Amino acid sequence: MADIKIYQHQVNPEQYPELLEAKAQRLRQLFAQFQPPELEVHGSAPQHFRLRAEFRLWHEGDRCFYAMSEPGDKNTKYEVKEFPIASQLIHKLMAEVLDSIMPNELLRRRLFQVEFLTTLSGDAVITLIYHKQLDDEWQAEAEKLQQQLGFPIIGRARKQKRVLERDYVTEQLQVDGQTFSYRQIEGGFTQPNGEMNQQMLSWARSVSENFDGDLLELYCGNGNFSIALADKYNKVLATEISKTSVYAAQENIRANNVDNLIIARLSSEEFVQALRGERKFSRLDGVNLEDYQFNTVLVDPPRAGLDDESVKQVQQYDHIIYISCNPNTLQQNLETLCQTHDIQRFALFDQFPYTDHIETGVVLVRKNQA
């Protein structure tokens, strides 16, 4: 039997400025070789900043509780009674869900994980994940819970997903005096720190002020950046390989009445092949790449960074906006990109306070235009 301890997340708001400065110093040292401009530091709220959270559910007889493990130690379980980095709404729902399922044997039995997805605008969806198949009897009880909580419930089991009402939340982000509406799909990628996301979007809009022509975005997700940037460019073409994200992006284009943005379901590598005329894709039917004047490219790649071919491709553009979740792979990419471009803007976005994670924004301009 696993050892059970009380989870104490190391959150000390008074210590946060010091931790933020340590991240800033790390970035300044890591990128010193490129002689970047002054680092723009965007700090997070020190508490209740995380809009997503997932917890294992641990069972002891008729009692169950949220549990977490330390990385690399699955045998020691920590009971989670407080999770101060989570949004206020997650805090509220954590207690309400647990109090409701504890006495309900049908909902509790073989439930092993609970996930919460919330928004700054007060929406939420709750996912209950089971080691059993979910039947109509389970759904009837889950519908009662849904009505009690006032937010949608999703049930998941192996090769099974039961959506009682909807499987998404709708976020309303306030950026530069505008409201942008985003459908965020349960299970899809979303920015976990909503207030920091607003700062990132505002920053991306500010760096685009003096860029002309059209924008190409690779790894666009649900259209987070491309929708907020659409009014800064003549036309925008964005690519994303995930079907779920592309579906959400199409909904978001309609919700925001954006008429100059097209989302194509292609990987970065596939788009490079299409742009070079090496391959044709039916997913680009109706899109004439020769109609675009791509002077600016925005990339927000996974932790592995850009592959070599994508790095060569983005070097073809006058302006590069690079959002990175891994400063080490960003540094590797910059060793090539800075052969042709200079860093014009340099920013730290603290998406994950109290961790080593660093989100970086870099704007590069072709050397003969800087």
Secondary structure as UniProt FT lines:
FT   STRAND          3..6
FT   HELIX           13..15
FT   HELIX           16..30
FT   HELIX           32..34
FT   STRAND          40..42
FT   STRAND          52..60
FT   TURN            61..62
FT   STRAND          63..70
FT   TURN            71..72
FT   STRAND          73..79
FT   TURN            84..85
FT   HELIX           88..101
FT   TURN            102..103
FT   HELIX           105..108
FT   TURN            109..110
FT   STRAND          111..118
FT   TURN            120..121
FT   STRAND          124..130
FT   HELIX           136..149
FT   STRAND          153..157
FT   TURN            158..159
FT   STRAND          160..163
FT   STRAND          168..175
FT   TURN            176..177
FT   STRAND          178..185
FT   TURN            186..187
FT   HELIX           194..207
FT   TURN            208..210
FT   STRAND          214..218
FT   TURN            221..223
FT   HELIX           224..229
FT   HELIX           230..232
FT   STRAND          236..239
FT   HELIX           243..255
FT   TURN            256..257
FT   STRAND          261..264
FT   HELIX           268..275
FT   TURN            276..277
FT   HELIX           282..284
FT   TURN            285..286
FT   HELIX           289..291
FT   STRAND          294..299
FT   TURN            303..304
FT   HELIX           308..314
FT   TURN            315..316
FT   STRAND          319..324
FT   HELIX           327..337
FT   TURN            338..340
FT   STRAND          341..349
FT   TURN            353..354
FT   STRAND          359..366
FT   TURN            367..369
//
